[in-house]
Amino acid sequence: PKACSSLVGVANRASPMRRAGIEGLVALAAFLAVGVRSFSPTSSSSTTFRRRYGGAAAGTGGGAVDVSSTTALSALLDPMITSSLVQSATTAESSATLAASSVDSIRTAFNVATFLPQPFWLFLILLPKSGITKKMFGGMEVITLFCLVHFFIVVTSILQPDGTAPMAEFNDVFDPAGNPQAAMVNMMRYPNFVSEEWSHVLTWDLFVGRWIWLDGLRRGVFTSHSVLLCNLIGPPGLLLHWATCIVTGKGLTLNEAPEEQEGDA
């Protein structure tokens, strides 16, 4: 198969005349690969080829002609068989190339989700009151960017044969009668799942870090230490922000839900 794929790659770049010759070599390589197994007297392939080519072969050389050899030669010269072999090899090569490209794309997206947020965190931690920080994080553009990176990883994984991870193993994580922790550990064997989960966590950490920063600006609470901890280990950063609010006398955040107006259900 590797030899056929290499020849197909050369054929695709060759002139029509040279391509025809290479296609013949592909057919010959395929024939040699199946050899005795494909054209043994008892094989179905040999029977089929004998029916198609045997009559012509037997009539050309009397009883001294080896029908199996002539059948094989006729099959090699059959343009339909040659074309089919070339098409199969090309399809296999294209599938392998597409799969490799998909894996590389997810790996690149994983790196983007890991490293690109870090400079944004620095603005939230070191320059919380800066105009540039307010411009970057006043809206949801930065968060949306990393949501799209995560979404890309999910979609690209789904399009692969193995997906993100086997659904049966994912179900085990939410099976209270089983061992959910062990199931989660097992799922970490799958690169696509690791990429999805990691970008998932980092995106939501940044979302919460932005909220802590905004709450600090609105209520005059120092947030750099809380945002830093949120970047490092997530939820404890929010707990530290609550503790800071209580110690400084600001209290916990009030109910942020809008009040009902007349006519609202």
Sequence and secondary structure as in RCSB ss.txt:
>XXXX:A:sequence
PKACSSLVGVANRASPMRRAGIEGLVALAAFLAVGVRSFSPTSSSSTTFRRRYGGAAAGTGGGAVDVSSTTALSA
LLDPMITSSLVQSATTAESSATLAASSVDSIRTAFNVATFLPQPFWLFLILLPKSGITKKMFGGMEVITLFCLVH
FFIVVTSILQPDGTAPMAEFNDVFDPAGNPQAAMVNMMRYPNFVSEEWSHVLTWDLFVGRWIWLDGLRRGVFTSH
SVLLCNLIGPPGLLLHWATCIVTGKGLTLNEAPEEQEGDA
>XXXX:A:secstr
 HHHHHHHHHHHTS HHHHHHHHHHHHHHHHHHHHHHHHSTTSHHHHHHHHHHHHHHHHHSGGGS HHHHHHHHH
HH HHHHHHHHHHHHHHHHHHHHHHHHHHHHHHHHHHHHHTHHHHHHHHHH TT HHHHHHHSSSHHHHHHHHHH
HHHHHHHHTSTT SS HHHHHHHT TTS HHHHHHHHTT HHHHHHHHHHHHHHHHHHHHHHHHHHHHHT   HH
HHHHHHHHSHHHHHHHHHHHHHTT  S    S    TT  
